[in-house]
């Protein structure tokens, strides 16, 4: 209670002294506009490249933009993809949960590279080609066995059902001669 | 930083040192913002504005600005999107229409019916 009254008095005092001091108790709207932060056009001259490298916080040797083939990202840098699992667990990251530093440029697929998602740096035990060949080999063998055995398949030895109907005679009861 | 390495070239050591300098500047800025006592009073929302994250989000939102129709892109779209959808629909429709016409003409015997074993 006394604290609230004190703040009111302090606010009046500050306002008396400085009319612009209206930030007391107000929240600042920190809104970033996409037009200010979106990647610029593909850099063509060395000066543009140097400026883009500085913008993204990279040294000019590290800055490699994606090729401008219609599916590019403007001047967004092509960073080496390092997923969360592959980052050093003992380094003093600024954001230890994300294993990320403040101001670090993010990879274009960094939302996929989190520690709870895809690990792009994991070396699989069997390469993708080996996996595909093994899968195709097994399925080919099984399918060929199935198809070869189709001609030798067994069905129940049954005749069509003999339903009664008008004018349909399936058998007669004649004495055996 | 890269002073003691004997197998790294001069350019590599210089690049490492420059990267470390940029990183140190960002780290210093982060610590300064983290320990700033007046940030609590400004009511800014509790999280620090990160330019890396903001650039990533803006890039994702404005990806169409850098799109250009090319031959290779068109071929990819045709072969992976348009042709599978239209081709699958056409062949499926053709197969079902032929089956329906055969049924209506009475060409399918009872012993060749679908779902015989259910």
Interface residues (C-beta under 8 A of the other chain):
Chain A: X23 X24 X25 X26 X27 X28 X30 X32 X34 X36 X37 X38 X39 X41 X42 X56 X57 X58 X59 X61 X62 X68 X69 X70 X71 X72 X73 X74 X76 X94 X101 X102 X103 X104 X105 X106 X108 X110
Chain B: X11 X15 X18 X19 X22 X23 X26 X27 X29 X30 X41 X42 X43 X44 X45 X48 X49 X50 X51 X52 X53 X54 X55 X56 X57 X58 X59 X61 X62 X63 X65 X66 X67 X68 X69 X70 X72 X73
